[in-house]
Every structure is written in C-alpha cells, then in structure tokens.
Amino acid sequence: EPLGEWTVAGGNCATVTKTHIARVSNYFARIKVAEFTLEAGALSRGDELFVTGPTTGAVTFRVDELRVDGVPVETAPQNAIVSIPVPAKLRLNDKVFLLQTRRFGQHTPPVNPS
C-alpha cells in the first residue's frame, strides 16, 4: 500500500507532543510518591506527565502537587530533584516525558531553549 494512503492528511497528525524532561530517581511505595531528577527542563504544577519503562509500562498523570526539598512549589527549575504523588508504582530510571498540546501550523518551542 502506498504511504500516502494511510492518512487523510499529509504530515504529522499528532495532537500531543512528548518531550523528555526527567528520570525517576526514587519511589516511596508507602506514601505513593516518586522522586524525579529534572534533566532537561523545568516542571510546573498542572503539567501532564507520561512515564514509561520496561516493567512500568505507560503511566499518564497531571502534576497536582510538586515539592522541592519538602517545600511545596509552583515551578521547579532544571536539575532540581522533585517529589510528586503518583497514581502507580514507578521504577528507578523510568523515563519521564512532558506532554504538551500541539498547535497545528505553529512550531512547538523546546522545553528549555539554550
């Protein structure tokens, strides 16, 4: 089948982009909180995250609470270690992606322009 026959429109039809932002550095099972090391950008309350790993599978959730050094914050900068309540068990070194709604016809800027 010709490649052009798979979709009605040409090009990328994705409605969401995912950008690698962090890795899981610890998980506390009793209180269901994960600790992330922000490697590639900042993170804010209200952001939607996608976590994936070989055993974990795929977990999507919204950041409702965000803590840096035990103190609640609205935004955490790059290279910070943050704690976030999570809906499922995560494992060490799982990859964390930031999900952003894609605006068609516009270029999506990188998370941390340098």
C-alpha positions as CSV (number, residue, x, y, z in Angstrom):
1,E,0.0,0.0,0.0
2,P,1.4,3.4,-0.9
3,L,2.5,5.5,2.1
4,G,0.1,8.4,1.2
5,E,-2.9,6.1,1.6
6,W,-2.5,5.7,5.4
7,T,-4.0,9.1,6.5
8,V,-6.4,11.6,5.0
9,A,-3.9,14.5,5.6
10,G,-0.2,14.6,4.9
11,G,2.4,15.2,7.5
12,N,2.2,14.7,11.3
13,C,-1.3,14.5,12.6
14,A,-0.3,14.1,16.3
15,T,-2.3,16.3,18.7
16,V,0.2,16.0,21.6
17,T,4.0,16.2,21.7
18,K,6.1,14.5,24.3
19,T,9.4,15.9,25.4
20,H,11.9,14.0,27.7
21,I,12.2,16.0,30.9
22,A,13.4,13.7,33.7
23,R,14.2,10.3,35.1
24,V,12.8,8.5,38.2
25,S,15.4,8.6,40.9
26,N,13.4,7.0,43.8
27,Y,9.9,5.7,44.6
28,F,8.3,5.6,48.1
29,A,5.7,2.8,48.0
30,R,4.1,3.5,51.3
31,I,3.2,7.1,50.5
32,K,3.0,6.6,46.7
33,V,5.4,9.4,45.9
34,A,8.1,9.4,43.2
35,E,11.3,11.5,43.2
36,F,12.3,12.8,39.8
37,T,15.6,14.4,38.7
38,L,14.8,17.1,36.2
39,E,17.4,16.6,33.4
40,A,16.0,18.6,30.5
41,G,13.8,21.5,31.7
42,A,11.5,23.0,34.3
43,L,8.3,21.5,35.6
44,S,5.2,23.2,36.9
45,R,2.0,22.3,38.7
46,G,-0.7,21.4,36.2
47,D,1.7,19.9,33.7
48,E,0.8,16.5,32.3
49,L,3.5,13.8,32.5
50,F,3.9,10.5,30.8
51,V,6.2,7.9,32.5
52,T,7.4,4.8,30.7
53,G,9.8,1.9,31.5
54,P,10.4,-1.7,30.7
55,T,8.5,-3.0,33.7
56,T,6.3,0.0,34.5
57,G,4.6,0.2,31.1
58,A,3.0,3.6,30.5
59,V,1.6,5.9,33.2
60,T,0.0,9.3,32.4
61,F,-1.0,11.8,35.1
62,R,-1.2,15.5,35.9
63,V,1.1,17.2,38.5
64,D,-1.2,18.3,41.3
65,E,1.4,18.7,44.0
66,L,5.1,19.5,43.5
67,R,7.8,19.6,46.2
68,V,11.5,20.6,46.2
69,D,13.3,19.8,49.4
70,G,10.0,19.0,51.1
71,V,8.6,22.5,50.4
72,P,5.6,22.9,48.1
73,V,6.4,25.0,45.0
74,E,4.6,26.1,41.8
75,T,7.6,25.5,39.5
76,A,10.8,23.6,39.8
77,P,13.9,24.5,37.7
78,Q,16.1,22.2,35.6
79,N,18.4,20.0,37.6
80,A,16.2,20.1,40.7
81,I,15.1,16.9,42.5
82,V,11.3,17.0,42.9
83,S,8.8,14.8,44.7
84,I,5.4,14.2,43.2
85,P,2.5,11.9,44.3
86,V,1.9,9.4,41.5
87,P,-1.0,7.0,40.7
88,A,1.0,3.9,40.1
89,K,4.3,2.3,41.1
90,L,7.3,3.7,39.2
91,R,10.8,2.2,39.0
92,L,14.3,3.5,39.1
93,N,15.4,5.1,35.8
94,D,12.0,5.2,34.2
95,K,11.8,7.9,31.6
96,V,9.6,10.9,32.3
97,F,8.1,12.9,29.4
98,L,6.2,16.2,29.4
99,L,3.0,16.1,27.3
100,Q,2.1,19.3,25.5
101,T,-0.9,20.0,23.2
102,R,0.4,20.6,19.7
103,R,-0.7,23.8,18.0
104,F,-1.1,23.0,14.3
105,G,0.7,25.4,12.0
106,Q,3.0,26.6,14.7
107,H,6.4,25.4,15.7
108,T,6.5,23.9,19.2
109,P,9.5,25.5,21.0
110,P,11.8,23.3,23.0
111,V,11.2,22.9,26.8
112,N,14.5,24.7,27.7
113,P,15.8,26.9,24.8
114,S,19.5,27.4,25.2
